[in-house]
Amino acid sequence: MLGIDRIWNGRPSGVVGAILDAVIIIRDRLADKLATHIWRGNLDQLGPNSIIQRNVTIRYPSNVKIGSQCSIASLSNITSEFPDSFIRIDDNVAINRNVRLDYSGGLIIGRNALISENVMIYTHSHGHNPRSVPTKTPLVIGEDVWIGANVTIGEGVGHIAPGSIIAAGAVVTREIVQPGVYGGVPARFIKRIGDATR
């Protein structure tokens, strides 16, 4: 539930602004519920208690399976170059705003994964010629993976180990086989999860 102090400063002069803010919040929540209802009838699967916010684009929706307790924030784009590709998003996955998920080569996102804002994930390549036929490169993102804001995961990565953390701004260009913290351009191993030092 929304705490009143999040939208109102407690002073009489702030009442009008708080009311307008509350109306906008209610409008947005209703729009999200409507968007979820519409997608529920169009996707191959949308599990219970999952929500797809307004302004989400999904291509080839009959190839999209989303588990329970998932959230996909507005302005995200779930797309494929091929009509026969698939994406499976397992339970309790959170996908934040403005995320691009290319599932052309096949994409599986494991349970409890968190994908932060402005992430781009690719599962196909067309080389230097954008008109060439794309090549599929499947990707499995393991359970409990946290992908930080503004991360790019390029084609051909194949697998990201369960429990991995990809630091904000990283560019992942190869497979991540052991859990840990990865960052940089290109992304490299920084430390094991739980280590206090590098």
N, C-alpha and C positions, 0 to 999 in steps of 0.2 A: 504494500500500500504506500502511496505517496505521502511523505511527511510534509505538513504545511510549511515548515521552515525552509523547504527546498524551493518554494515559489513565492514566499511572502516574507518580507523583512520585519513584520510585526507592527509596523507603523501605519496609521490611517492613510497616509499618502500613497502607500503601496498596494492598497486593496484592489484598485482597478487593474493594475498590472498583474497581480496574482490571479484575479478572476480570468483575465484573458489567457494567461499561461495555462491555467487549469483546463479551460475550454480546448485549447490546442492539444494538450496532453490527451484528453478524453477523445478528441477527434482522431488523433493519430492511433490510439489503441484500438478504436473501432475499425479504422481502416486496415490495421494489421490483422485483426480477426477476420475481416471480410476477405482479405488477400489469402490468408491461410485456408479459409473455407473453399475458395475458388481453386487453389492449387491442390487441395486434398482430392478433388474430383478429377484432376488432370494428370497427376503424377502416377507412376506405377505403384508407389507406396509412400505414404506420409504417416509416420507413427503417432501414437497418442501423445498429447501435450507438446507437440512440436509446433513452432510458429515460423511462418515466412512473412516478413514484413512487406509493406507496399514497396513498389518500385524495384522489385527483384525480377531479373530476366532469366528464364530457364528455357533452353532450346532442347528439342526432342524429349519432352517431359515423360513420355512413356518409357524412357530408358533410365529414369531417375528414381532411386530408392533412398528414402530418408527414414531413419529410425525414430525412436521415441525421445522426448525431452530435448530435441534439437532446436536451435534457433539460427535463422539466416537473416541478417540485417539488411536494411534497404540499400539500394544501389549495387547490390552484388549481382554477378553475372555468371551463370552456370551454362556452359556452352560446349559444343562439339563441332568439329569439321565433318563428322561422319554420322549418318542416320542410324548406324548399327552399334555405336559405342555405348558404354554404360558407366554410371557412377553409383557407388553405394556409400552412403554416409551413415555410419553406425550410431548407436544411441549416445545421447548426451554430448553431442558435438555443437560447439558454438562458433559461428562464422560471422565475423563483424562486418561493418560497413565497407562497401566499395571493394569487395574481394572478387577476383576473376578466377574461376575454376574451369580450366579447359580439360574436358574428359574425353577428348578425341581418341586417345590410346587406351582408355580404361583407367578409372580412378577409384580407389577405395580409401576412405578416411576412417580410421579406427575409433573406437569408443573414447569418449572424454577428451578428444582433441580440441584445441583452442586455436582458431585462426584469426589473427588480429587484423586491424584495418589495412586496406590498400595492398593486400597480399596478391601476388599473381602466380598461379601454378599452371604449368604447361605439360601436356602429355603428347605433343606431336611436334614434328619439325618439317619444314619445307625447304631447308637450306637457304641459300642466298636468293633464290628465285621465288618470290611469293606466289607465282602462278603454277609452280610445280605441284605434283600430287603430294599431299602431306604423308609423312611416315609416322605410324603409331608408335608411341613409347609409353607403355603402361607404368603406373605409379601406385604404390601402396604406402600410405602414411600410417604408421603404427599407432597403437593405443597410447593415450596420455601424452601426445606430442603437443608442444606449445610452439606455434609459429608466430614470431613477433611482427610488429607493424612494418610495412614496406618491404617485406621479404619477397624475393623472386625465386621460384623453384623452376629451373629450366628443364627442357625435355631431356629424356635419357637418364634421369636420376634413378628411377626404378624403385627405390625403397628408402624410407626414413625410419630408423629403428624406434621401437616403442620407448616412450619416456624421454625422448630427445627434446631439447630446447634450441630453437633457431633464433638467434639474436636479431633485434630490429635492424633493418637495412641490409641484411645478408643476401648474397646471391649464391644459391645452392646449385652446383654444376655436376656433382657426382653423388653416388650412393652414400648414405650414412648408415653404416653397419653396426656401430656400437652406440648405446645411449650416451648422451653427454650434452654439453653446451657447445654450440657451433656459431661462429660469426665471421664477418668480413666478406671481402669481395676478391676472389671467390671464397665461399665459406670454408673454414677450417676448424678442426677440433680445438676447443679452448680449455675445457676441463671436464672432469666427471661430475655428474650431478651430486651435490652435497659437499664437494671439496671447497674449502675456504680459500685455498690459494691455487694459483695456476700451476 
